[in-house]
Amino acid sequence: MWGNNVLNIKKELISNIEKELYVKVFLNEGVMVEGYVSNFDDDMILLKNKNVISGISLSSIHSWQVYNDKEQKNTPLKETISDEGQKENYNKIKLQEPFIDTYKKLYLFKESNDSILFRMNPYEPISKVPDFLKNNDDSCSRSIWDRVLAKINIPNVHKDKEIEQLSNEFATLLKKYPSQSILEYNLGCLKLKSSNYPSAANHFDNTHILSSDRKSLYNSIYAHLQAGNKEMVTLNLAKYLYAETNLIDNKFWFEFSCLCKESKEYWMYTSVVDSILNHIEDIENINLIFGSLFFVYEDVSILQNKFQENGEEIKVLNKDMESTIAVIQSFLDDVQAMDIWIKNDNFNIWMMGESTDLRSAKDTDITQNNDSSINLDYDWEYDVFRLKSLFNEFHYNFNRGSIYRCIPVSPDNKLGYGFLRDDSTMNEVHFFYDKVIGLQYLTTTVEINVPVLYMAVPTNEKNTSVDLSATIIIPIETLDNIWESAFLFAKEKDYESALNELNTILKYHPEYPGINDRKKKWEKLLDKNECRFKRNFNLNFKPKNEQDWTCYINTLFDEKLYSEAISYYDKISATPAKSSYLFRIGLHHYQKKDFNAAISFLTKAIDKNHFYYNAYFARGLVYFKIEKYHEALSDFARALDLRPDHKDVWVHYALSQQLVGKYDHALNSYEKAQAIDSTDWNVRSLKAGLYIKMNKISEALKIIDDILENGDPENPETLFSKGYALQKIKKYDEALFYFEKSLEIKPSNIKVITKKAYTLARLNRFDEALYEIDHAINMNHFNSRSWYYRGVINYFAGNFKTAKNDFEESLKLKPNVSRVESCLDKTKLELKSINDDENIKELVKNCSDKWSL
């Protein structure tokens, strides 16, 4: 038996008073002492080991382990595995070196009743005062913080009652500031010191939810171990080890493997191994993983032959890392397809992204609230998983027509123009050249017949004889691109994706040559089992194999549950793969914030289907997310070559152009998106935001007021844009009103909070401004823009030293930003001026004193 609490060790010794007990004790300073119990009382225990007797104070014991059977202790651990049945088991399957070595180590770890508990030293409380207490007027809360942290760091304060009293005081802070992870963490540390392990574990778990901090997860594992909660130990070890890069000598891995074997948590174990395979880079770790898999799954008889086959294959491959990983990955896929595992709901929720990625937060301090980074350089962002155009067929109200005349340059040297005729109504339509996309050969004044797709509105041109003017014209070859994509999908036997493409063509061109016959053929080839499954759709259905998962995921797509569907794409084999599967696996990695893997899978999808416009779009979105805007522009441009009617691509093309300073190009792209869908108020709002950046405030306000009056009066982004426009023309009171209205609808928008703080500073309301900007920083400590604005506010307030620190922090997070560097230089000049003035005053004072003498 093992444990920590002093009362527990006394209870264990008393209950076994007649036996000769052998004890290991681990002292607070990290020393381990072991021996037979000679005597004990309320304060001390005497241990005898050969000729040495050790007297140990019970209060100095950190953790302990009692052996009821002295023979167990006297038997060397190396001989424990000599059991003939066990030898026969691994000899029978002929598991080869070096895998058998890993198996032996894990078996010894399990049979010796060893535990990582005896190697763990929990992290201490954080004594540094957090910014939210440092920079506000809550003196009472600051007093509690200082008092508790001062006492807890005094070595003599270890009585449970006194620690519990300090915990109660600290709990009042947490009640007042419930979202502050540092308070949860420190309260967990206090509960740990008073041996209240279940409560400590709960606070550390809450800390991890708020901040994804590794220290809190480590302490949570320790507390759950002490409380004997193996289920939570297993879950948190899975999180801790997820995407680990090195398992050699990692005792957490041994503990996790033993717990998963004991509880038959095969799905969770397989998921963790799968995540690790993407990160390890050496054959030693590969061998350890394969040996561990055999240890955990050795009781699953149907896997023994697979272990034999895969072990021999890995041995042959030797140090070919990529091939070896592929063998293990194939084995994991086979395991997941078998009905031998039950999904752990808590781990599944964590895996689906309810918590932030641990690997990206591995070294973060919990005083920094690590929410998802928010890019404040632009004013609005799509949620990728709400982009229906990424997943199903999409189309807009384009008509078919033919350009019959074009005049590249008008007589007064203005923009060229031309005329087209609608194929159905024969109505004539006027157009200007800036509305034409992808028809560069219209360069001469000729009578021609060029088939196109177009949109039009009633004309407002005075010098034209026709009633309609085109808002956008695209080549008819767009339909050919979609047709080619459909054929490539069908070649992969992905008839559902192929039919989606055909349906888009039919919306634009019902008489497209050969399309109806092709559609009937592919509909017959569509998987009948999948159709039957969809008719019996049930959210509670539990897929048992890859075919079930494929049907289940496709049904989720049909139900427009895109994010949920994408989260399950690790259940489907990637090789051999359909391009649409590679595409969705790429989005799966995007969802997990593994952007390199996302780019890799999306590139594979493009390689298989070079007409796959959405794969270009999705890869552009990944580049956009990681701020590689030029790469994003290239992918968006290729997607628009294939589908110039793709509104969502035009929007992100515009955003990327805006972020690289090409404002005129961005404005043109927004206008294309608006021409495709004039009802999308968000596109107009983005266009208004660009006008603000171009200092065209009157144009921006005209668009914004139109949206608020005729479109969406409670759109938080539009309300923000109005506030931002008013702030730019120094109407600070009115700007503040709109920022606050925006925050009423969307309170957690850091961008709006930051601008509100700046506006308050311009109104000389510096205390309120600092409160708001600190609130923004507490929400995301890594946002360089928030630190920049904090520096600006402190500069306005005359707090030049603090402003200097703020600008420096902003540049640490995002170096080489010229605006921030300029502000830092100005602040340094102010500080130098102040120092020079003080030196002059001191010199004058000294001279005056001497003169008076």
QUINOR-V770482 format. One record per helix or strand of 3 or more residues. SS is the DSSP state (H for helix, E for strand). FROM is the first residue (numbers start at 1). TO is the last residue. Records with the same first field share a line. If there is no record, write none. Layout:
BEGIN
SS=FROM-TO + FROM-TO
END
This chain:
BEGIN
H=6-15 + 58-60 + 70-74 + 77-82 + 84-92 + 99-111 + 116-119 + 131-134 + 139-152 + 160-176 + 181-193 + 197-211 + 214-227 + 230-241 + 251-263 + 266-277 + 283-297 + 301-317 + 321-336 + 345-354 + 359-361 + 384-386 + 388-390 + 433-435 + 477-491 + 495-508 + 515-525 + 528-535 + 546-558 + 562-567 + 569-571 + 579-591 + 595-608 + 613-625 + 629-642 + 647-659 + 663-676 + 681-693 + 697-711 + 716-728 + 732-745 + 750-762 + 766-779 + 784-796 + 800-813 + 818-852
E=22-27 + 32-40 + 44-49 + 52-57 + 61-67 + 399-409 + 415-422 + 428-432 + 446-458 + 468-475
END
